[in-house]
């Protein structure tokens, strides 16, 4: 006889559809650029998820370094079937806390949406006929009770019982400082997560990333992006956008410069220095003449 769950399949799927992004489904549809340069961190994340005890992950890195990209990379590996048997056909779900809280008038109403989602996943955890569910929570520090001003503060208390018995897999993402201020002081949360730190890629690693993903931008914009232009983008962003991190700032500039090129010259050409200079100038306020060598 099929097991009876308190949260039905229909209800669970409705919650997932309404409040989550199914990253594995999107990966199967080739909706993401290929994630590169994070193989070691993805392997470490997978290793943690396979464990029996502390099988939850906290990704620690500054903004723009690629915490969400790492989770997408894991989803791509699941979609490709290149993960261990335990994680085959897993569903990597990014919880959209903003949409979950939209329209609610109280924390109890908000938790009334969150609890059935977690409960439905937890009660299926030990059923071998069910896929493993991996919940991704970006900015996970915002669910801590001490995070004043957050609409999600206190949600960690709802999750603790499920974390304690080990019936859910969570990947959280935040910065080192926010982890230290909000998560680490709570021993119950701290000890149930293992940390994976992501370093900021250097210029060489950033070039490798741009070269790996530029095909998707070339297809979208209908222009060619030469390697020397990628190197120029990295040089300018490293020198003039120091408060932001690679690879995010170079990807943003590459995309915006391509749009500027198409706006000025149409599709079918090659990304030029002038478009890159214009975009970096727009982002930094520095006159584009200062970039010309």
C-alpha positions, 0 to 999 in steps of 0.5 A: 500500500502506498504510504499516506502523507499528511501533506498530499502530493497535490498539496506539496507540488502546489507549494513547490510550484508556488514558492520554489524554483525547481533548479533541477527542472530548469537545468534539464531545460538548459535554462542556465549557463554552464557553471564552471570553476567551482568543481571542488566546492560542488564536490564538497557540498555533495560530500556533505549532503551524502552524510548521515549526520550533519548533512546541511551546508552553509555557503560562505562568500561575499556577494557576487562570488557565485553562491547561487551559481554553485547550487545551480552547478549542483542541480546541473550535475543532478540533471546530467546524472553525474551525482552518486546514486543517493542523489540521483533524481534529487530535486534542488529547490530554491525557496522564494521567501519573498513570494511566500511572505507576499500577501501575508499579514502575520508571521503565523500566516507566513509560517502556515505556508512554510511549515507544510512545505518543509513537513511534506518534504521531511515526511518523504525523506525515508521513502526510497520511492521518493526523490531526495529534496534539497532546499536552498535558502539564499541569505539564510541569516534572514531567518534567524530571530536576531535578524531585526527587520527581516520579514522571515526572522524566527523561521529557523525555529520552525526548521529546527525540529526537522534539522534535529531529526535529520529529515531535510537537506538544506543548503544555505548561503550568506556572507562570513560576517552575517553568518558570524553575527546571526547564525553562529551565536545559535549553537543548535543551528551552527552545529547542524551545518557544515561550512563551504567557503567560496574564494573570490576568483582571480583574473585568470579564473574569471577569464576561464568563467567568461570564456565558458559562458560567453556562448550563451551571451553571443547567442542571445545578443547575436554578436561575437565576444573575442577573448581579448575583449573578455580580458579587457572587461576583467582588467577594467572591472578589477581596476575600477569596480573594487567594491564589487566581486568577480565574476559577477561584475565582469558578467554584468559588464559583458552582458550590458556592453553587448546590449549597448553594442546591439543598440548602437550597431545591431546584431551580427557584429563583434563586441567592441572596446567602445561599448565596454568603455561606455558600460564601465563608465556608466557603472562607475561614473568615470569618463570613458576616455580614461579607459582608452589605452 
